[in-house]
Amino acid sequence: MKDITQARLKLANLPTRIDPLENTSQWLGRNLWIKRDDQTGLELSGNKVRKLEFALAEALAQGADTIVTTGGIQSNHARATAAACVRLGLECHLILAADEKQPLDGNYLLDDLLGARIRFVSARDYAERLSEIMEQAKAALIAQGRTPYLIPVGASNGIGTFGYYAAWQEIMEQEKNLGITFDHVVCAVGSGGTCAGLMLGNAALGSGRQVTGIPIAGDAAYFRDRILAITQEFSGYQGPIDLPAEQIRLIDGYVGRGYALSTAEELEFLRTFGRTEGIVLDPVYTGKAMRGLLTELEKDSHWFQGAENILFIHTGGLFGLFPKRFQF
Ligand SMILES: *Cc1c(COP(=O)(O)O)cnc(C)c1O
């Protein structure tokens, strides 16, 4: 096995801070903490930059000069990829899902400022024939004499998952310095790689913690399969690693109206949380996941029974807030 960590690029500002959520902790009678992965950078902010440190290292090692990736029109992953590509001298092609012409706003505006070549596909094509469209884009680039490298949605594949596998080691280091043991670590689940990386870190290091993902699209059954598939791919790099079924903890019930759609209650929660902690969550991922976590704690549900120290990963997404301004 080659050592993946040796090739890792340095794109993110690490380690990210871990801060207590003092007011929420007092209200709930549990110790809540937040890891500020929204502060991994600015253009390169959020969880995707950790994955890109490994995925783009692989692209460079393979001699790629062009990156092709994909996501929704407000994809944080697409924006982080666009920025990283400029810094690494790579051409960036984004295939974004949108059914109608959208105003230049949020991440899409940044994609444009960062010089990404953007192509839109309908939501239906995105759902039904994305891999075919990606392969066609790759073939067209090869025909033009370029060397493309494909990154799947959210960089949630074997190589991208090293980002949060490494973040798990970072958290374990920080625990020592803080003198705390996080018995629970919680994150939003969108394409599965963040959660998978944390679960794999926990399993591989034998940390014995509970890692819980809260899907913000799809459901637990879907993501259990995704995480197992990612584990397979990850094992191809790292050697076999066993992720026991009971360690794949996914809580349903917080998707709301669907991916990137908001309810009035979800948007009101962003207000409440902002005014309680002085921290802004995003409407697509962290707002839904934090609301899920706090709801489960308030209900005293079985998921967090006896939990003392709970660490929530703020995975970023702030730019996705602005295109929703009219809904507030
Ligand atoms: C992509 C994303 C997530 C979800 O991470 P996955 O690894 O795709 O499951 C969470 N929060 C934000 C802000 C994201 O952009």
Ligand as a Chemical Component Dictionary entry (heavy atoms), coordinates in Angstrom:
data_LIG
# 
_chem_comp.id                   LIG 
_chem_comp.type                 NON-POLYMER 
_chem_comp.pdbx_formal_charge   0 
_chem_comp.three_letter_code    LIG 
# 
loop_
_chem_comp_atom.comp_id 
_chem_comp_atom.atom_id 
_chem_comp_atom.alt_atom_id 
_chem_comp_atom.type_symbol 
_chem_comp_atom.charge 
_chem_comp_atom.model_Cartn_x 
_chem_comp_atom.model_Cartn_y 
_chem_comp_atom.model_Cartn_z 
_chem_comp_atom.pdbx_ordinal 
LIG C1 C1 C 0 -21.197 18.685 1.020 1  
LIG C2 C2 C 0 -21.552 19.274 2.337 2  
LIG C3 C3 C 0 -21.938 18.463 3.426 3  
LIG C4 C4 C 0 -22.110 16.978 3.319 4  
LIG O1 O1 O 0 -20.921 16.290 3.217 5  
LIG P1 P1 P 0 -20.856 14.928 2.381 6  
LIG O2 O2 O 0 -19.495 14.469 2.543 7  
LIG O3 O3 O 0 -21.241 15.279 0.983 8  
LIG O4 O4 O 0 -21.881 13.998 2.981 9  
LIG C5 C5 C 0 -22.201 19.071 4.621 10 
LIG N1 N1 N 0 -22.126 20.412 4.755 11 
LIG C6 C6 C 0 -21.792 21.214 3.730 12 
LIG C7 C7 C 0 -21.779 22.668 3.967 13 
LIG C8 C8 C 0 -21.487 20.677 2.494 14 
LIG O5 O5 O 0 -21.152 21.500 1.478 15 
# 
loop_
_chem_comp_bond.comp_id 
_chem_comp_bond.atom_id_1 
_chem_comp_bond.atom_id_2 
_chem_comp_bond.value_order 
_chem_comp_bond.pdbx_ordinal 
LIG C1 C2 SING 1  
LIG C2 C3 SING 2  
LIG C2 C8 DOUB 3  
LIG C3 C4 SING 4  
LIG C3 C5 DOUB 5  
LIG C4 O1 SING 6  
LIG O1 P1 SING 7  
LIG P1 O2 DOUB 8  
LIG P1 O3 SING 9  
LIG P1 O4 SING 10 
LIG C5 N1 SING 11 
LIG N1 C6 DOUB 12 
LIG C6 C7 SING 13 
LIG C6 C8 SING 14 
LIG C8 O5 SING 15 
# 
